[in-house]
Structure formats: C-alpha cells, structure tokens
Amino acid sequence: MEFSPELRAEVLTGRITVSFRLWRRPKVKVGGRYGVEAGQIEVDSVALIPFSSIDDADLRRSGEADRESLRQRAAHAGPIHDNTLLYRIEFHVVD
C-alpha cells in the first residue's frame, strides 16, 4: 500500500491506522503484509463504505485534519461525492 510521503512516518509509529481508498476493487487483503519504507503493516479489515459515513474518529486515525482534506487526497483516482464508495482499510504496524 502506498502512502503520501508526509504520512509515512505516522503510519510507521502506529499513529495512522486507517486509510481510505477510491479503488474499483480491493488491492489489499485481510492478513496481507505490505511494505512502508523500512517497515511493514498488516491489514486487519477492508470494508466498502460511503464517504459520508466517515466519522471524526476515523479522520483522526487516517491522519487527516478534516473530511475535505481526505476527499482531496483520495480524489486522485476520481471525484468523491458524499455517496461515493471508498474502501476503508484498517491496519497495524508489524514489528
């Protein structure tokens, strides 16, 4: 899984534990391990949810300041409206 350069350190410290992706199909699987710079994460869950259902707790866990910053980061793959479905990926750092 790729993360923006400014998020990678927080992923590796365990501060960021959720990511939202605008994919046509899942590109990660539960239990899968993925490299992040010199570390690794393991995916705990993958769920398809509407953008409008993302709450403040998940925004904090994703490292985003607000819903609009998340919308902009994820929109590189296409426009995101309130009813757009995103993959919610929960993960943890693997030692």
HELIX and SHEET records of a PDB file:
HELIX    1   1 PRO A    5  THR A   13  1                                   9    
HELIX    2   2 PHE A   51  SER A   53  5                                   3    
HELIX    3   3 ASP A   56  SER A   62  1                                   7    
HELIX    4   4 ARG A   67  ALA A   74  1                                   8    
HELIX    5   5 ALA A   75  ALA A   77  5                                   3    
SHEET    1   A 4 VAL A  18  ARG A  21  0                                        
SHEET    2   A 4 LEU A  85  VAL A  94 -1                                        
SHEET    3   A 4 GLY A  39  PRO A  50 -1                                        
SHEET    4   A 4 ARG A  33  VAL A  36 -1                                        
END                                                                             
